[in-house]
Each structure stands twice: as C-alpha cells, then as structure tokens.
C-alpha cells in the first residue's frame, strides 16, 4: 500500500513514528513534512502555493491512502484540488488531533470532503459530531508514538526529582497549575514556560527527544493535568457546548511518558465519559487527592512494577505499530465501522495489538571519530575556479574559508574582489543590486577561461546563465522576492545557512538549493586541534562587542575572570588569527551568541569549529538550531543562565569525563561543517 502522511503538527513524532511503523510492515510511505502552521485555514498566497506544490507531489506519488494531519492546511478549494488530482479509489482521511477544540474553525467546514475522520477524543466527542453532522463521522484514533522516537529509559539513572510536569504554566488559564504544583510538597520540576518562578520549580525547556529521555530517566513519576475545554471561554476556539465535552483525556505528553516507562498520575476533575482508555494511569479527582496519592505512590508503591504496567499498555495499544495495524484494517474495510455505536467507535482502536512489532531497545550510538580531518585532493579533474566575494581581509569570512578549502582540494583558485571592481561591473538595470558580473571579467581574473564561478555575496548579479556553472554560496534568502530570485535564476547551485528559508524556497520550485551551515576549513581545525588549554572556563562568541553588550547576560553564574569574549570583527591576518581562535576555544565551554548582523536568527558562524574543537557548546534558544544538532547529544540549548546551569550539571553528572558528549560534538562537526567535504561534494555534483 502507498500511504501519504500530509502536513504535520507540533508533535511531529506522531508523523515520523507512524511512517516508520508503516514502512516496517512493507508499505511505501510519502511524508510531506510540516507545510504550514496555525489553527485556522491558510489564507496567504505563500502558504497556498506551498500546499499546492505538495499536492502536485502527492498526485505524482499516486497513493492508496492519504492521512491529513492538519486540516487547516486544506481549505475547501485545496482539499477539492487534492481530491481532483488523485485516483478515485484513494482513501482520504483526516486526523483531528485537537478534537473538539478546532471544530468550528477548521474541522467542521471541510469534514465532508474526507471519506471519514480519525478523531482524538472520547465517546462524548464522537456523539457531539454525530449530533451536529447527522451521521457517524469517524473513529477514535488517540495519540501514539514509537520507541524510535522515545526509548524506554525509566530507572536507568538515579532519580534527581520525585515528580515532573511537562507543560506551560504561564498564561492566565494555565497559571493556576503553577500554584497547584507548588503546593504538593514534593521535590518537583516543571519543564515548560515558567514566568515568575517564585518557588524555583523550573527545570528548563526540553529541546530534544534526548533531553525528554533524560527527564524520564531521572524522575520517579509524572503529573498530568488535562486541558479543560471550559478554559476556552472567550477565545477564538470557543463555541456553544464546548464546555460540556469535558477534558482532553490523553494528551501527547502522557503517551510520551508511557513510551519511556514513566508512571503517570493524572488530575481529572471531570469524570471520563466511559471507562478510562489508559487504566494504568493513576487518576485522582481533586488537588487534595493528588497530593495524597503522589506521596503514597512515592512511599509505598513498587514503581518499577507500575512502570512495567504503563509501558506494557503503551506497547500494545498506544504505539505507532498499533495505529499502523488500524490503518491497514480501515484501508481494507472502510465501511463496516459505520454500523457501530459511538461507544464501540471510541474503543475500536483497542483491538489492534502493536506489542509484537515494537522494538523496545534504545538506538545504539555510533562511535564518534576523534581523528583529525584528513583532506584528500579531489579525484575529479583540477578546476580553474573564481570566487567573487567580499570581506577578503577577514580570515573567517565566507569567501576566505571557501578559498582555502577549494585550494586544499587541489583546484586553482582566484579571488575577484567585488568592491574594488565595482566600476568594471555592468549597471543593474533595475537598480536593485550594486552591479552585474560578466564572464569576461571572471575569465580575466582567472587568467584564462574559468571553469566554475562561486558568488559569495548577496549584492551582485552573476553573469547570464551559460554552460559554465555558477554557484551562489552562502546565500542569504528572503521570502522568494526580487532581487534574490534574480540572482538565483542565474545559478546552477545555491547553498544557504538559513534552514527555514531553504525549505521555503524548495517548495516554490528552487530544487537546485540546498542547506549548508557555516563551514570551517582544515586550517582552522588544525589550529584548534593544536591549542593549549586556556585559563578561562567559558568563551563567548559574538560578531562585535556591541552584540555582547546588547544580548542579555548569559553568564552571570560564572566569575567574570572565567570568561573570554571573542569577537570576529577584530581583524587579524595569519597566523595571528588562527592563534587567537585557538586560544579562544581553549576553554571547556563555548557560548555562541546569535548573529544579529544576518537575517534568520542564525547562531554564530564559528559554531561548527567550536563543535569540532570538542567544546561543550551552548546555543541560545532564540537561534535557529541546525537540524543536525540535538540538545543533550552534541550541544546544549538554553534560554537563561539558570537553565544553562541545570543542563551543564546534568551533563557533568551523567558523563563525569564528558568524553562521549565531546566526541559526539566533533563527529557532528566533521560530518556537517567541513568545508573541504562539502565543497568536494558540490563540485562533483556539477561535473558530468
């Protein structure tokens, strides 16, 4: 069977785990990824273009079944477009993950365009739909996940807290949770948005699955406080009768905890409409009972037995494998369920036992390569390459790093300084750019006919397209408007460090574009590998001193004498520049401040070489975190000094010698940030 998983939600683990489970059973699965956001139907031209292009891709795939994860991405005109471009016998389903809260806004208006709906709610909610739509609309399909997303880790480490709460306690609706949790009288940690933390409950945000697993391994129980639908009063999601539908009984966090083996105690002030779907979750009716029950469980209960019971229920009933079995059944028999009562449709999913198909073992971490990066000249023919760029006086500028790496690969490389040659450029007839390059000027710089042109600038137009490749390297993109599109239209290949914009442009047809973070070259790595240990504990990387002063102080928990401020605007030549960089990275910890000089909330451009130097790298959460980095595995993501402290302490506790973490940082750097590696691959892709 060919299955398309269309769009996604914030909890993308449900999409990825279901894709894995379906593939494990031999199905061909297409995952569009997360296309848009929000809970109302998309309206902007950009969003509609993104979804339209995804529909074209789906039509080419010719699926047998489509599961739409976010109906708001498909307003009436787009769901009709989708249905018109796929085979008539393709089953089109929607998963209502926010049932029934989005019923008025983005569920009800297009419900009839789907063959049926997979709900995420109780018998009350299924009856509500049947009453309002005049027929049964679908079956219950509660949250799930997979062990490939969250491993079973409970009890694998010494507990550092008795109870943990996953969720926000910040706005007016959720603030009462904070004071309730603070009154429980147990050692408790909150992971979520915690403003005004009077009782020091915050354990910081969890930025990766690895950090969630760390939480589960060091906690004894988890607390769940379900969302009450009555709390939506006076909000855009409110509709008459919503409060009568109770609570969201099984949020994603309960399933995640169960997958990791973490026992859950749930405060449920509104009784469920039927027998509880997860009986191994301990339920209490009020805050007083919550306090008594938690203390009793912590003091008298065999927590390992409770963990086993919770995890066993997850494997059999709430795993991605169980949901894959149910989808298979519905694809083969999409009609019989309509004869069932609301109660039977609520519990229909329980008959599919995914236990036997779940892999409960944690993924083995591949040993990291601690060796020095070895550069072998490219086995392809030697090329005559011209780099048209700026900031040539800066040793760590994009143009200089590109130059050194291409020379290390054995190519003949010539500089073309755009600023000093501006009078020799053609005038941009639209007046948007500072000038237009010509191939004659490029060849003159090369001293012969150039084979490849690298453009390392965002302010100049490359020569008109020809058979000779032009690479726009390190492009700073915007929302697909001129002049960026004019530059892109003339280039064979484009690379950009802006991960979000790369995805944005690719969906709009720029298939010659790829994501490439800020790279380092072999000379930079050699310098840092030979460095001496510094007297400072922390190096703070910033573009300028002004950026250091303008950013909130992130290191007020460390003595000022332990901090070295490194700014890349201080220009020095070789070898002094390399010596200064090596000295800066001689400490154990590096904090990379955001780079305000570039759009897109990018981290500092020396992030990669800091990882390669086996530093413990701290990245502020305000930065866009590169996709290849995972907090708690090869870096630490943080929001404020207290959270940074907490994460550093946990890291030191679990890795006394810190070697596995530092090795993982270096391995990620050598794989994803090596200029020689990626320039070699890029040139190979250009040659026939």
Secondary structure in CASP SS format (residue, H / E / C, confidence):
PFRMAT SS
TARGET T0000
AUTHOR 0000-0000-0000
METHOD secondary structure of the structure
MODEL  1
X C 1.00
X E 1.00
X E 1.00
X E 1.00
X E 1.00
X E 1.00
X C 1.00
X C 1.00
X C 1.00
X C 1.00
X C 1.00
X C 1.00
X H 1.00
X H 1.00
X H 1.00
X H 1.00
X H 1.00
X H 1.00
X H 1.00
X H 1.00
X H 1.00
X H 1.00
X H 1.00
X H 1.00
X C 1.00
X C 1.00
X C 1.00
X E 1.00
X E 1.00
X E 1.00
X E 1.00
X C 1.00
X C 1.00
X C 1.00
X C 1.00
X C 1.00
X C 1.00
X C 1.00
X C 1.00
X C 1.00
X C 1.00
X C 1.00
X C 1.00
X C 1.00
X H 1.00
X H 1.00
X H 1.00
X H 1.00
X H 1.00
X H 1.00
X H 1.00
X H 1.00
X H 1.00
X H 1.00
X H 1.00
X H 1.00
X H 1.00
X H 1.00
X H 1.00
X H 1.00
X H 1.00
X C 1.00
X C 1.00
X C 1.00
X E 1.00
X E 1.00
X E 1.00
X E 1.00
X C 1.00
X C 1.00
X H 1.00
X H 1.00
X H 1.00
X C 1.00
X C 1.00
X H 1.00
X H 1.00
X H 1.00
X H 1.00
X H 1.00
X H 1.00
X H 1.00
X H 1.00
X H 1.00
X C 1.00
X C 1.00
X C 1.00
X C 1.00
X C 1.00
X C 1.00
X E 1.00
X E 1.00
X E 1.00
X E 1.00
X E 1.00
X C 1.00
X C 1.00
X C 1.00
X C 1.00
X C 1.00
X C 1.00
X C 1.00
X H 1.00
X H 1.00
X H 1.00
X H 1.00
X H 1.00
X H 1.00
X H 1.00
X H 1.00
X H 1.00
X H 1.00
X H 1.00
X C 1.00
X C 1.00
X E 1.00
X E 1.00
X E 1.00
X E 1.00
X C 1.00
X C 1.00
X C 1.00
X H 1.00
X H 1.00
X H 1.00
X H 1.00
X H 1.00
X H 1.00
X H 1.00
X H 1.00
X H 1.00
X H 1.00
X H 1.00
X C 1.00
X C 1.00
X C 1.00
X C 1.00
X E 1.00
X E 1.00
X E 1.00
X C 1.00
X C 1.00
X C 1.00
X C 1.00
X E 1.00
X C 1.00
X C 1.00
X C 1.00
X C 1.00
X C 1.00
X C 1.00
X C 1.00
X C 1.00
X C 1.00
X C 1.00
X C 1.00
X C 1.00
X C 1.00
X C 1.00
X C 1.00
X E 1.00
X E 1.00
X E 1.00
X E 1.00
X E 1.00
X E 1.00
X C 1.00
X C 1.00
X C 1.00
X C 1.00
X C 1.00
X C 1.00
X C 1.00
X C 1.00
X H 1.00
X H 1.00
X H 1.00
X H 1.00
X H 1.00
X H 1.00
X H 1.00
X H 1.00
X C 1.00
X C 1.00
X C 1.00
X C 1.00
X C 1.00
X E 1.00
X E 1.00
X E 1.00
X E 1.00
X C 1.00
X C 1.00
X C 1.00
X C 1.00
X C 1.00
X C 1.00
X C 1.00
X C 1.00
X C 1.00
X C 1.00
X E 1.00
X C 1.00
X C 1.00
X C 1.00
X C 1.00
X C 1.00
X C 1.00
X H 1.00
X H 1.00
X H 1.00
X H 1.00
X H 1.00
X H 1.00
X H 1.00
X H 1.00
X H 1.00
X C 1.00
X E 1.00
X E 1.00
X E 1.00
X E 1.00
X E 1.00
X E 1.00
X E 1.00
X C 1.00
X C 1.00
X E 1.00
X H 1.00
X H 1.00
X H 1.00
X H 1.00
X C 1.00
X C 1.00
X C 1.00
X C 1.00
X C 1.00
X C 1.00
X C 1.00
X C 1.00
X C 1.00
X H 1.00
X H 1.00
X H 1.00
X H 1.00
X C 1.00
X E 1.00
X C 1.00
X C 1.00
X C 1.00
X C 1.00
X H 1.00
X H 1.00
X H 1.00
X H 1.00
X H 1.00
X H 1.00
X H 1.00
X H 1.00
X C 1.00
X C 1.00
X C 1.00
X C 1.00
X E 1.00
X E 1.00
X E 1.00
X E 1.00
X C 1.00
X C 1.00
X C 1.00
X C 1.00
X C 1.00
X C 1.00
X C 1.00
X C 1.00
X C 1.00
X C 1.00
X C 1.00
X C 1.00
X C 1.00
X C 1.00
X E 1.00
X E 1.00
X E 1.00
X C 1.00
X C 1.00
X H 1.00
X H 1.00
X H 1.00
X H 1.00
X H 1.00
X H 1.00
X H 1.00
X H 1.00
X H 1.00
X H 1.00
X H 1.00
X H 1.00
X H 1.00
X H 1.00
X C 1.00
X C 1.00
X H 1.00
X H 1.00
X H 1.00
X H 1.00
X H 1.00
X H 1.00
X H 1.00
X H 1.00
X H 1.00
X H 1.00
X H 1.00
X H 1.00
X H 1.00
X H 1.00
X H 1.00
X C 1.00
X E 1.00
X H 1.00
X H 1.00
X H 1.00
X H 1.00
X H 1.00
X H 1.00
X H 1.00
X H 1.00
X H 1.00
X H 1.00
X H 1.00
X H 1.00
X H 1.00
X C 1.00
X C 1.00
X C 1.00
X H 1.00
X H 1.00
X H 1.00
X H 1.00
X C 1.00
X C 1.00
X H 1.00
X H 1.00
X H 1.00
X H 1.00
X H 1.00
X C 1.00
X H 1.00
X H 1.00
X H 1.00
X H 1.00
X C 1.00
X C 1.00
X C 1.00
X H 1.00
X H 1.00
X H 1.00
X C 1.00
X C 1.00
X C 1.00
X C 1.00
X C 1.00
X C 1.00
X C 1.00
X C 1.00
X C 1.00
X C 1.00
X C 1.00
X C 1.00
X C 1.00
X C 1.00
X C 1.00
X C 1.00
X C 1.00
X C 1.00
X C 1.00
X C 1.00
X C 1.00
X C 1.00
X C 1.00
X C 1.00
X C 1.00
X C 1.00
X E 1.00
X E 1.00
X E 1.00
X E 1.00
X E 1.00
X E 1.00
X C 1.00
X C 1.00
X C 1.00
X C 1.00
X C 1.00
X C 1.00
X C 1.00
X C 1.00
X H 1.00
X H 1.00
X H 1.00
X H 1.00
X H 1.00
X H 1.00
X H 1.00
X H 1.00
X H 1.00
X H 1.00
X H 1.00
X C 1.00
X C 1.00
X C 1.00
X E 1.00
X E 1.00
X E 1.00
X E 1.00
X E 1.00
X E 1.00
X C 1.00
X C 1.00
X C 1.00
X C 1.00
X H 1.00
X H 1.00
X H 1.00
X C 1.00
X E 1.00
X C 1.00
X C 1.00
X C 1.00
X C 1.00
X C 1.00
X C 1.00
X C 1.00
X C 1.00
X C 1.00
X E 1.00
X C 1.00
X C 1.00
X H 1.00
X H 1.00
X H 1.00
X H 1.00
X H 1.00
X H 1.00
X H 1.00
X H 1.00
X C 1.00
X C 1.00
X C 1.00
X C 1.00
X C 1.00
X E 1.00
X E 1.00
X E 1.00
X E 1.00
X E 1.00
X C 1.00
X C 1.00
X C 1.00
X C 1.00
X E 1.00
X C 1.00
X C 1.00
X C 1.00
X C 1.00
X C 1.00
X C 1.00
X C 1.00
X E 1.00
X E 1.00
X E 1.00
X E 1.00
X C 1.00
X C 1.00
X C 1.00
X C 1.00
X C 1.00
X C 1.00
X C 1.00
X C 1.00
X C 1.00
X C 1.00
X C 1.00
X H 1.00
X H 1.00
X H 1.00
X H 1.00
X H 1.00
X H 1.00
X C 1.00
X C 1.00
X C 1.00
X E 1.00
X E 1.00
X E 1.00
X E 1.00
X C 1.00
X C 1.00
X H 1.00
X H 1.00
X H 1.00
X H 1.00
X H 1.00
X H 1.00
X H 1.00
X H 1.00
X C 1.00
X C 1.00
X C 1.00
X C 1.00
X C 1.00
X C 1.00
X E 1.00
X E 1.00
X E 1.00
X C 1.00
X C 1.00
X C 1.00
X C 1.00
X E 1.00
X C 1.00
X H 1.00
X H 1.00
X H 1.00
X H 1.00
X H 1.00
X H 1.00
X H 1.00
X H 1.00
X C 1.00
X C 1.00
X C 1.00
X C 1.00
X C 1.00
X C 1.00
X C 1.00
X C 1.00
X E 1.00
X E 1.00
X E 1.00
X E 1.00
X E 1.00
X C 1.00
X C 1.00
X H 1.00
X H 1.00
X H 1.00
X H 1.00
X H 1.00
X H 1.00
X C 1.00
X C 1.00
X C 1.00
X C 1.00
X C 1.00
X C 1.00
X C 1.00
X C 1.00
X C 1.00
X H 1.00
X H 1.00
X H 1.00
X E 1.00
X E 1.00
X E 1.00
X E 1.00
X E 1.00
X C 1.00
X C 1.00
X C 1.00
X C 1.00
X C 1.00
X C 1.00
X C 1.00
X C 1.00
X H 1.00
X H 1.00
X H 1.00
X H 1.00
X H 1.00
X H 1.00
X H 1.00
X H 1.00
X H 1.00
X C 1.00
X C 1.00
X C 1.00
X C 1.00
X E 1.00
X E 1.00
X E 1.00
X E 1.00
X C 1.00
X E 1.00
X C 1.00
X C 1.00
X C 1.00
X C 1.00
X C 1.00
X C 1.00
X C 1.00
X C 1.00
X E 1.00
X C 1.00
X C 1.00
X C 1.00
X H 1.00
X H 1.00
X H 1.00
X H 1.00
X H 1.00
X H 1.00
X C 1.00
X C 1.00
X C 1.00
X E 1.00
X E 1.00
X E 1.00
X E 1.00
X E 1.00
X C 1.00
X C 1.00
X C 1.00
X C 1.00
X C 1.00
X C 1.00
X C 1.00
X C 1.00
X C 1.00
X C 1.00
X E 1.00
X C 1.00
X C 1.00
X C 1.00
X E 1.00
X E 1.00
X E 1.00
X E 1.00
X C 1.00
X C 1.00
X H 1.00
X H 1.00
X H 1.00
X H 1.00
X H 1.00
X H 1.00
X H 1.00
X H 1.00
X H 1.00
X H 1.00
X H 1.00
X H 1.00
X H 1.00
X H 1.00
X C 1.00
X C 1.00
X C 1.00
X C 1.00
X H 1.00
X H 1.00
X H 1.00
X H 1.00
X H 1.00
X H 1.00
X H 1.00
X H 1.00
X H 1.00
X H 1.00
X H 1.00
X H 1.00
X H 1.00
X H 1.00
X C 1.00
X E 1.00
X H 1.00
X H 1.00
X H 1.00
X H 1.00
X H 1.00
X H 1.00
X H 1.00
X H 1.00
X H 1.00
X H 1.00
X H 1.00
X H 1.00
X C 1.00
X C 1.00
END
